[in-house]
Amino acid sequence: VNPTVALGTDVSIQATGTFSDGSKREITAGLLWASSDQSVIQIDDNAADKGRLNAKSVGTAIITATDPDTGLTGSSTVIVKKADIVSLTILQKKASIPLGKNKQFMVRCKYTDGSSHVLKSSVQWRSSKPAVAAFSRDNSQKGLVFSKAVGETQITATDPKSGISATTSLTVTPAKLVSYQISPRFPSLALGKTQQLSVYGAFTDQSKKDLTRTAIWA
């Protein structure tokens, strides 16, 4: 009676008849079905599956069932709401980032009306190991994860309304070398003299290391 359904869903309505002897039984298949607005709720009375409705657009329609023998009718008002999420898929599969780097995660949401959208802000994000990677608490940075330590964590995105979720993995690898710097930068020395040079490496985690002994010089 008076159900609310999501856009794009199929709904089956049953009719129960009360008879002169006081008995009741389901009589859906023997009735004539109609919708007051086929653009909102579509119903095919010639279909084998009687009482099956399809929500076509957001709005309200009155569904009427009529007994062809007696002319008795029954009705129900059906409200069609916006489409619900039916599945989530995290787009970044088995992601990997070096220590010190960040990663933006997003999900593709599929809806009951067949549409899909890529989202990052309307879902809840969680890392199973915040010590390895943690999400920003800033609402303007939803889905942005910060690497904290080398390791692996599970990333979960959840729709707060339906509870539907999706999971993938994130691996934080050791910091990656991004640049070299030789010191001194512009050495000058007299012919026949020697001078010790050093080289330092800058890494993705903002650290610097003396690579003089491990570097190949030429």
N, C-alpha and C positions, 0 to 999 in steps of 0.2 A: 504494500500500500504506500503510495506517494514516495517512491524511491528517488534517491539522488545518485546519478551515475556519472562517470567520467567520459569526456568527449572521446569518441572513437571506439568505445566498448560495445559489445553485444550483451543484451540483457534478456533473460527469459522471464516472462510474467505468466503466472498460473491463475486460473479462475476456479473457484469452488462454488458449486451450486447447492442451494438448500431446497429440498423437495417437500412436497405436501405431507409426507409421512414423518418429517422431522430429520430425515437422514441428510448427510452431506457427502459430496464426492467431487473429485476433480473433473472438470468438464472442458478444459482448455481447447482440446482439438475440435470440439463440436460448435464453437462460437465463431462469430464474424468479428474481426478485429479492425480497428481504425485508429489513426492518429490525427489529432486536431491540427498538427503542423508537421508535415512530412520533412520540412527542411531542418527541423530540430530532432524529431524522432521519426525514423523511417520504419515502417512495418509492412511486410508483404503478406497479405491475408491468403494468398494463393500458395504460399510456401508450405512444404510438408511440416516444417517446424513451427507450428502455430504459437503465437504469443512471443515470438522472438523479435526483439527491438534492436535497432542500431542507432546509437547517438551520433548525429551528424553535425550538430552545431550547438554552441552554448545557448541555453534558453529553457523554456518550459513548454510542454505539450501535454494534452489530456488524451490518455489512451482509453478507448471505449470498447467493451466486449458486449456483443448482442447475441442473445439466443434466438436463432431463426424461427423456432417453433412458437415461442410465447411472446417474443418481442421484448422480453425483460433485458435490462442493460446493467452493466456495472462499469465503473470508471476508476482511473487512478491518474493522479497528476505526477508526471515524471520531470524532474529537474536535471538538466545536463550542465555539469560544471566544467571547468577547464580540465584539459587532459592531465592525467597522472603519469608519473614516472614509472616505467616498468623495468628498466635495467640501466645500470651504469657500467661504463668501461673506461678505465684509466688509460689515457693515450700514451703515456710514457711507460713502456714495458721494460722491466728489468733494467732500470736506469743505473748509471754509474757516474760518479763525479769524484774528482780529486779533493782531498781535504782542503778546506778553505773556500771552495766554490759553493754556489747555491744552485737550486734547481726549481723551476716552476712546473708544477703539476697541474693538469687539467683533465676533465672527464667529459665523455660524450654520453649524454642522457637520451634515452629513447622513451617516447611517450605513447600513451594508449591510442592517440590519433595517427600513429605512424611517423610522426615527425621526430627529429633529433636535433639537439643543440649541444655545442661545446661550452662547458661551464667551468668556473673555478671558484666563484665567490659564494654560490648558494648551497654548497655542500660543506660538510664538516670533514676536516682533514686530521689524521692522526698518524703518528709514528710509533711503532711498537717499542723502539729504543731511542728515546729522546737524547740519550747521552751520545748516540752515534749521529743522529740527524733530528732536528726539531723544527716544527713549523712556526712561522711568524704569527704572533698574536695580533698583529695590526690588520684590521679589517680591509685595508686597502691593499694588502699583500697576501690575500687568501691563496692558499696552494703553494706558497713559496717556502721551501725547506732549506734550512741552513745546516751544512755539514759541521759536525762537532768532533768526531773521532773516527779513526779507521775501523770499519766493520760493516755489518749488513743489518738492515732494518726492514720491517714490513710497513708499507704505506697503504692506508685505508681511507677511502672516500665514502661518506655516508650521507644519504638524503635524510634530513631530520624529520620530514613529514611521514615518509613511508617506511623508513628504516632500511631501505635497500642500500647495499654497499658493494664496493669493488675493492680488490686488493692487488698490489704488485710489490716488487722488491726494489730496494735501493741499496747499492753498494758504495761505500765511501772508501776510495783507494788512497794510498799514501800521497802526500802533497807532491804536486808536479812542478818541475823546474820550468820557470817562465822566462828568465833572462840571466845573462852573465855580465859581470863588470870586472875589468882588469884594473888593478891598482898598483902603481899610479897610472892614470889614464894616458899621460903624455910623458913618458920617461925620457930623460936626456942624460947622457954620460959620455965621458971622454973615451977616445979610441983606446982599446986595451983594457978598459975597466969593466967590472961586472956589477950587475944590480939584480936584486931579488924582486921578482914580480909576484903578485898574488892575484887570485881570481875568486870572486864571491858569486854565489848563485842565489837568486831570489825565487821563492817558491809560492805556490798558490795559497798557502796558509799564512802568508806575510812573513815567514821566517827567512833568514839569510844564513848561508853556510859557507865556510871556507873550503873551496874545492881545489885549492892549489895542488895538492898531492895527487888527486884523482883525475884532474883534467889532462888532456893530451895537448902538448904545446908544439907549436910550429913557427 
